[in-house]
Amino acid sequence: MIAALAGQRIEQGHTPVVVSAPMNVVRQLVMDLRELVPTSTPKMILGRPNFVNPVHVREWVADHPDSRLRLWLEAGCPVVAKATKELQEALGVELAYLMEDAIEVAEGNVPVHTWALQGAGDEESEAEDLYLRLKSDVGEEAELILCSHTMLAADCRLHMLAGAGVLPLEFGTLIIDEAHQLEAAFASVYTGTIHLQALAGKIRKADLPVNQRVMLENAIGTLKGRIAQSWSAEEKTGTLEDDELRVLEDSIRQFVKHAEKLPRTTDRTNPAVRYARKSLAGARAILQDALGGKATVQVGTTPALAYPTISVGRANLRGPLEYLWKRAHASALVSATLYLPDIYGVLTAHYSRWVLSVPKDRAHFMPPVHPEWVVKQARLHLVPTATAPDDSEAWLQEVESLVRSAAESAKGGTLVLCTSYATVNALAASLSDYGDCVIAQGGKLSPAACAARYRALYGQGKKPIWLGVGSAWTGVNLSDDSLPPERVGEDHMLSDLVIPRTPFRVKRSLTTHRRASQLCVAELNETARLLKQGLGRLVRKAGCLFS
């Protein structure tokens, strides 16, 4: 439907047509658009997170010389995955250094997702050169441009700050697939997050004078201690003028002061040192914003390892989103979860309109489409537990029993959608007798790496069990695309789904916190949307039956 709409708008002259979607969807759209609109070559803008920095790959390979990644690196990090090969062919450009290919090649618990290209210190990276070259190839004459939600948000910010960006200033047509994820992309672009544990490591690697290093380490150490002591169980959101957060101000000022004059970096500076210094400069800029008193600040700890973090940014995205809609002559927002039940149980998209700041006079609500196969192909089993979902040993034992029951009767793989890393780790320990068939997301295993391992296990004839969390609820498509349409009923790659607990208060962004403070049903709406997305991991194709 998205591809057909884009083709129609191009034929009618409403160009440029910009299609925004999550990266896993963009790739499929490129294939569909090439088939439906053969006269228009799609241009695709990849973001830095879609590339790996070869500097990090070389560092890892140096310690693991027998890894398959060494051969991939020596070959120039070419496309190797089926999906990226198809993408390269469809775009007609040579690709390399793609994150998806690194995940395909990597074995075991390799921290591939930490190697993403970031811009800071990456200027001489081959991957950075390719990223910039692909970005410059878009051109003003492009009729059809595809990009991720994050790239669209970053482009809006560039236009608002500097008056120029990667995309054209005006769109003839803007089509946004998976539109429920757009606000989260804008929130991430307008929020800077500092992982204090990683920042402490950057201080050690930056080759600083002793006095400067000691002062910065002391400031970060104090911040880490206060955050871990006061907000390890639940994050705190506000400004540094709030009484509770004011205790952090002195340490933040110390860091900002002593990170102001970093040693001069030259072309001869070691790349790792240069990268560390630029990371420190970036952290200083984020904390400087916090001291301004206007930015919203959120402190807490990471879900998996309880490392202290500080996020600083905008809690109100109305300005940037309204600017986006002004750039487009016409827009179409598409998603299976834009419509949510109101207090009377009637499906409406008014909450989504409010979240995305769509002007009331431009909003037109189309009737929701519910194909029969969407509601009839899955069998839902409601199994209440005797124990409240409190992460107690008794509750976890009940969940373990349910997962075992599902996995043993499953025709294929099983996805368990959890709401915390604590649940993932506890279940992984209790299901250890399943061996490598259990995939516990977290730590070195990113969602993309989990999906790659899941597919590999299924390809070996095994029945994988993925203990997922976070983006596993929304960004995963575990369909067997190798099967022809007439054999879709044989697709058992994902045959069973287990949701132990309703995903209440899972989203913790600055914008989510602001909405919850303004609208009492905001958190219920966010929970309903995420639950629908979770169920959607199973309902992927007509003709399949699942539990």
C-alpha positions in Angstrom: 0.0 0.0 0.0 2.8 2.4 0.9 4.7 1.7 -2.4 1.5 2.1 -4.4 0.6 5.4 -2.8 4.2 6.7 -3.5 4.0 5.6 -7.1 0.6 7.3 -7.6 1.9 10.6 -6.1 4.9 10.5 -8.4 2.8 10.0 -11.4 0.6 12.9 -10.4 3.7 15.2 -10.0 3.5 15.6 -6.2 7.2 15.3 -5.8 9.5 14.9 -4.1 7.9 12.0 -2.4 9.6 11.3 0.9 8.9 7.9 2.6 10.0 7.6 6.2 10.0 4.3 8.1 12.1 2.2 10.5 15.2 0.8 8.7 13.9 -2.8 8.6 10.8 -1.5 6.8 12.7 0.9 4.5 14.7 -1.9 3.0 11.5 -3.8 1.9 10.0 -0.6 0.6 13.0 -0.1 -1.7 12.3 -3.4 -3.3 8.6 -2.8 -3.6 9.0 0.7 -5.0 11.5 -0.5 -7.6 8.9 -3.0 -8.8 5.9 -0.6 -8.8 7.6 2.5 -9.9 10.3 1.3 -12.4 10.7 4.8 -14.0 11.8 6.4 -10.7 15.0 5.3 -9.0 14.6 5.6 -5.2 17.3 7.4 -3.3 17.9 6.2 0.2 19.5 8.1 3.0 21.3 5.9 5.6 22.1 7.2 9.0 25.4 6.8 10.9 23.9 4.1 13.2 23.5 1.9 10.1 27.3 1.8 9.7 30.0 0.3 11.9 33.2 2.3 12.5 36.0 0.1 11.2 38.3 1.6 13.9 36.3 -0.3 16.5 36.2 -3.4 14.4 40.0 -3.4 14.0 40.4 -3.0 17.8 38.2 -6.0 18.4 39.8 -8.1 15.7 43.3 -7.4 17.1 42.3 -9.2 20.3 40.3 -11.9 18.4 42.5 -12.7 15.3 40.6 -16.0 14.5 37.2 -14.3 14.2 35.3 -14.3 10.9 35.2 -10.6 11.4 38.9 -10.4 10.5 38.2 -11.8 7.0 35.3 -9.4 6.6 37.4 -6.5 7.6 40.3 -7.5 5.3 37.8 -7.7 2.4 36.7 -4.1 3.0 33.5 -4.9 5.0 31.4 -5.7 2.0 27.7 -6.6 2.0 27.2 -10.3 2.9 23.6 -10.6 4.2 20.9 -11.5 1.7 18.9 -8.4 2.6 21.8 -6.0 2.2 22.8 -7.6 -1.1 19.2 -7.0 -2.4 19.3 -3.4 -1.1 22.6 -2.7 -2.9 21.2 -4.1 -6.1 18.0 -2.1 -5.8 19.8 1.2 -5.1 22.4 0.7 -7.7 25.2 1.8 -5.4 28.1 -0.1 -3.8 27.6 -0.4 0.0 30.0 -1.4 2.8 30.5 -1.2 6.5 26.8 -1.9 7.2 25.8 -2.8 10.8 23.5 -5.5 9.5 26.4 -7.3 7.7 28.6 -7.0 10.8 25.9 -8.7 12.8 25.6 -11.4 10.1 29.3 -12.2 10.3 29.9 -11.9 14.0 29.9 -15.1 16.1 28.8 -15.4 19.7 28.3 -12.4 22.1 30.2 -9.8 20.0 29.3 -6.2 21.0 28.6 -5.2 17.4 26.0 -2.6 18.3 28.6 -0.6 20.3 30.6 -0.1 17.1 28.1 2.2 15.4 29.4 5.3 13.5 28.8 8.3 15.7 30.4 11.3 13.9 32.5 12.3 16.9 36.1 11.4 16.0 35.0 9.4 12.9 36.0 12.1 10.3 38.8 9.9 8.8 36.8 6.7 8.9 36.1 4.9 5.6 32.5 4.3 6.8 32.1 8.1 7.5 33.3 8.8 4.0 30.7 6.4 2.5 28.0 7.8 4.7 28.7 11.4 3.6 28.9 10.3 -0.1 25.6 8.6 0.0 24.0 11.6 1.7 25.3 14.0 -0.9 23.9 11.8 -3.7 20.3 12.6 -2.9 20.2 15.9 -4.9 17.4 18.3 -5.4 16.1 16.5 -8.5 15.2 13.3 -6.7 11.6 12.3 -7.1 11.6 9.6 -4.4 13.6 9.6 -1.2 13.5 7.0 1.6 14.9 7.5 5.0 14.5 6.4 8.6 12.4 8.2 11.2 15.6 9.2 13.0 17.1 10.7 9.8 13.8 12.6 9.2 13.9 14.0 12.8 17.6 14.9 12.5 17.0 16.7 9.2 14.2 18.8 10.8 16.6 19.8 13.6 19.3 20.8 11.0 16.8 22.9 9.1 15.6 24.6 12.2 19.1 25.3 13.6 21.1 26.0 10.4 18.5 26.6 7.7 19.7 23.6 5.7 19.6 19.8 5.9 20.0 16.7 3.9 16.4 16.5 2.6 14.7 19.2 0.5 13.1 22.0 2.5 9.6 21.2 1.1 8.0 17.8 0.3 5.4 17.3 -2.3 4.3 14.3 -0.3 5.4 12.8 3.0 4.5 9.2 3.7 5.3 7.9 7.2 5.0 4.2 7.8 5.0 2.8 11.3 4.0 6.3 12.3 3.5 5.4 16.0 7.4 5.3 16.2 7.9 8.8 14.8 7.6 10.6 18.1 10.2 8.4 19.7 12.6 9.1 16.9 12.2 12.9 17.4 12.6 12.4 21.2 15.9 10.6 20.7 17.2 13.3 18.4 16.3 16.1 20.8 17.7 14.3 23.8 21.3 13.8 24.7 22.1 10.8 27.0 25.3 10.3 28.9 26.3 6.8 30.2 28.5 7.8 33.1 30.3 4.4 33.2 31.3 4.7 29.5 32.2 8.4 30.0 34.6 7.4 32.8 36.3 5.1 30.3 36.6 7.9 27.8 38.3 10.0 30.4 41.0 7.3 30.9 41.5 6.9 27.1 41.7 10.7 26.3 45.4 11.0 27.3 44.7 14.1 29.5 47.1 15.9 31.8 47.0 14.2 35.3 45.3 17.1 37.1 42.6 17.5 34.5 42.0 13.7 34.4 41.7 13.5 38.2 39.3 16.5 38.4 37.0 15.0 35.7 37.2 11.5 37.3 36.2 13.0 40.6 33.2 14.8 39.1 31.9 11.8 37.3 32.6 9.5 40.3 30.5 11.8 42.5 27.7 11.9 39.9 27.7 8.1 39.6 27.5 7.6 43.3 24.7 10.1 43.9 22.6 8.7 41.1 23.1 5.1 42.0 22.3 5.8 45.6 19.1 7.9 45.1 17.6 6.8 41.8 18.6 3.2 41.1 15.0 1.9 41.5 13.2 4.7 39.6 14.4 7.6 37.4 13.8 11.2 38.4 12.8 13.8 35.8 12.8 17.6 36.2 15.4 20.4 36.0 18.5 21.2 38.1 16.4 23.8 39.8 14.3 21.1 41.5 15.3 20.4 45.1 16.0 16.7 44.5 18.2 17.2 41.4 20.0 20.3 42.8 22.5 18.0 44.6 24.0 17.1 41.2 24.7 20.7 40.1 28.1 21.2 41.7 29.5 18.0 40.2 28.1 18.9 36.7 29.6 22.3 37.0 33.0 20.8 37.9 32.9 18.5 34.8 31.8 21.4 32.5 34.6 23.6 33.8 37.4 21.0 33.6 36.3 19.6 30.2 36.3 23.1 28.6 40.0 23.1 27.5 40.9 19.6 26.2 44.4 19.0 24.7 44.8 20.1 21.1 44.0 17.2 18.7 45.9 16.9 15.4 45.9 14.5 12.5 48.7 12.6 14.2 46.7 12.0 17.3 45.8 8.4 17.9 42.2 7.8 16.6 41.1 6.2 19.9 42.4 9.3 21.8 40.8 11.7 19.3 37.5 9.8 19.6 37.6 9.9 23.4 38.3 13.6 23.5 35.4 14.4 21.1 33.1 12.2 23.3 34.1 14.3 26.3 33.4 17.5 24.4 30.0 16.1 23.4 29.2 15.2 27.0 30.2 18.7 28.1 27.8 20.3 25.7 24.9 18.1 27.0 25.7 18.9 30.6 26.1 22.6 29.7 22.5 22.6 28.5 21.4 21.1 31.8 22.9 24.0 33.7 20.9 26.4 31.6 17.8 25.7 33.7 15.4 25.3 30.7 16.3 21.8 29.5 14.5 18.8 31.1 16.9 16.4 33.0 16.3 12.7 33.7 18.6 10.7 35.9 18.5 7.0 36.6 20.3 3.7 35.8 20.4 1.4 32.8 18.0 -1.5 32.9 20.5 -4.3 32.2 23.6 -3.4 34.3 22.3 -0.5 36.5 24.9 1.9 35.2 24.0 5.6 36.1 22.8 7.8 33.2 21.8 11.4 32.6 19.5 12.5 29.8 19.1 16.1 28.9 16.8 17.6 26.2 13.3 18.7 25.2 10.2 17.3 26.8 7.9 19.2 24.5 8.3 18.4 20.8 5.4 20.4 19.5 7.7 23.0 17.7 9.8 20.5 15.7 6.8 18.3 14.8 4.7 21.3 13.7 7.7 22.4 11.6 7.7 19.0 9.9 4.1 19.2 8.9 4.6 22.7 7.5 7.3 21.3 5.2 4.9 18.8 3.6 2.1 19.8 1.2 0.4 16.5 1.9 1.2 13.8 4.5 0.0 10.2 5.1 0.5 8.6 8.5 0.2 4.8 8.5 0.4 2.3 11.3 -1.6 -0.6 12.8 -1.6 1.1 16.2 -2.6 4.8 15.5 -6.1 4.0 16.6 -6.6 3.3 20.3 -9.9 2.8 22.3 -11.1 5.9 24.1 -12.8 5.8 27.5 -16.0 4.5 25.8 -14.1 1.7 24.0 -14.4 3.5 20.6 -11.3 3.3 18.4 -10.0 6.8 17.7 -6.7 8.4 16.6 -7.1 11.6 18.6 -4.4 10.6 21.1 -2.0 9.9 18.2 -2.8 13.3 16.6 -2.0 15.0 19.9 1.3 13.1 20.4 2.4 13.9 16.9 1.2 17.5 17.1 -0.7 17.2 13.8 -2.7 20.4 13.3 -6.4 19.8 13.9 -7.4 21.6 10.6 -5.2 19.2 8.6 -6.1 16.0 10.3 -8.4 13.6 8.4 -9.1 10.2 10.0 -9.6 7.3 7.6 -11.6 4.2 8.8 -9.2 1.7 10.3 -8.6 -1.4 8.2 -8.9 -4.8 9.9 -8.4 -7.7 7.5 -10.1 -10.9 8.6 -6.9 -12.8 8.8 -5.5 -10.3 11.4 -8.0 -11.2 14.0 -8.7 -14.9 13.1 -5.4 -16.5 12.5 -4.0 -16.4 16.1 -5.4 -18.3 19.1 -5.1 -16.3 22.3 -4.7 -18.1 25.6 -5.2 -16.0 28.8 -3.5 -17.8 31.6 -3.7 -15.8 34.9 -0.8 -16.5 37.3 -1.6 -17.3 41.0 1.1 -14.8 42.0 1.1 -11.1 41.1 3.7 -10.0 38.5 6.2 -8.8 41.1 9.4 -10.5 39.9 9.3 -12.7 43.0 10.7 -16.2 42.8 7.1 -17.6 42.9 6.0 -15.5 39.9 9.1 -16.2 37.9 8.6 -20.0 38.4 5.0 -19.7 37.1 6.3 -17.7 34.0 9.0 -20.3 33.5 6.4 -23.1 33.5 4.3 -21.2 30.9 7.3 -20.6 28.6 8.3 -24.3 28.8 4.8 -25.3 28.0 4.6 -23.0 25.0 8.1 -24.0 23.7 7.6 -27.7 24.0 4.3 -27.6 22.1 5.4 -25.0 19.6 5.8 -25.9 15.9 8.6 -23.4 15.6 10.3 -20.7 17.6 8.9 -18.8 20.6 9.2 -15.1 21.5 8.8 -14.1 25.1 8.3 -10.3 25.5 9.4 -9.1 28.9 9.2 -5.7 30.5 12.6 -5.7 32.3 16.1 -7.1 31.9 15.7 -8.6 35.4 13.0 -10.9 34.1 15.0 -11.8 31.0 18.1 -12.7 33.1 16.0 -14.7 35.6 14.2 -16.7 32.9 17.5 -17.3 31.0 19.0 -18.8 34.1 16.0 -21.1 34.8 15.8 -22.2 31.1 19.5 -22.9 30.8 18.8 -26.6 30.1 17.6 -25.5 26.6 21.2 -24.6 25.8 22.0 -22.3 22.9 18.3 -22.3 21.9 17.7 -19.6 24.6 18.6 -16.1 23.4 18.7 -13.6 26.2 18.6 -10.1 24.9 20.9 -7.5 26.7 24.5 -6.8 27.3 26.4 -7.7 24.1 23.3 -9.0 22.4 21.4 -6.2 20.7 17.9 -6.8 19.3 19.3 -7.1 15.7 21.9 -9.6 16.9 19.2 -11.6 18.7 17.1 -11.7 15.5 20.1 -12.8 13.5 20.8 -15.7 16.0 17.2 -16.6 16.1 17.0 -17.0 12.3 20.3 -18.9 12.3 19.0 -21.4 14.9 15.7 -21.9 13.0 17.7 -22.5 9.8 19.5 -25.3 11.7 16.2 -27.0 12.4 16.1 -25.9 16.0 13.3 -24.2 17.9 14.7 -21.0 19.4 13.4 -19.1 22.4 14.0 -15.4 22.4 13.7 -13.6 25.7 13.1 -10.1 24.4 12.7 -6.7 25.9 12.5 -3.1 24.6 12.4 -2.8 20.8 11.7 -6.5 20.5 8.1 -5.4 21.2 7.9 -3.3 18.1 10.7 -3.7 15.6 10.9 -7.4 14.9 9.6 -9.4 11.9 10.4 -13.1 12.3 8.9 -14.3 9.1 10.4 -16.9 6.9 10.7 -14.9 3.7 12.3 -17.8 1.8 8.9 -19.5 1.5 6.8 -18.7 -1.7 3.3 -17.3 -1.1 1.6 -20.6 -1.7 3.6 -22.2 1.2 3.0 -19.4 3.7 1.1 -21.8 6.0 4.4 -23.6 6.5 6.1 -20.6 8.1 6.8 -21.6 11.7 9.8 -19.4 12.3 7.8 -17.7 15.0 4.8 -19.9 16.0 4.3 -18.9 19.7 4.3 -15.7 21.7 4.4 -15.3 25.4 3.7 -12.0 27.2 4.2 -12.5 30.9 3.2 -9.0 32.0 1.3 -6.0 30.5 3.9 -3.4 29.4 2.8 -0.6 31.8 5.3 2.3 32.2 7.9 0.8 30.0 8.5 3.9 28.0 10.6 6.4 30.0 11.5 9.2 27.6 11.3 12.9 28.6 8.3 13.3 26.4 6.5 10.4 27.8 6.9 11.7 31.3 5.6 15.1 30.2 2.5 13.6 28.6 1.8 11.5 31.7 1.8 14.6 33.8 -0.7 16.3 31.5 -3.1 13.5 30.7 -4.2 10.9 33.2 -4.9 8.2 30.5 -1.6 8.8 28.6 0.2 5.9 30.3 -2.8 3.6 29.6 -2.7 4.6 25.9 1.0 4.0 25.7 0.5 0.6 27.3 -2.4 -0.3 24.9 -0.3 0.7 21.9 2.8 -1.3 23.0 0.6 -4.4 23.8 -0.9 -4.2 20.3 2.5 -3.9 18.8 3.7 -6.9 20.8 0.8 -9.1 19.6 1.6 -7.9 16.1 5.0 -9.7 16.3 3.0 -12.9 15.8 0.3 -11.7 13.3 2.5 -11.1 10.3 1.0 -12.9 7.2 -2.3 -14.2 6.0 -2.5 -17.9 6.0 -0.6 -18.7 9.2 -2.0 -20.0 12.4 -0.3 -19.3 15.7 -0.8 -19.4 19.5 
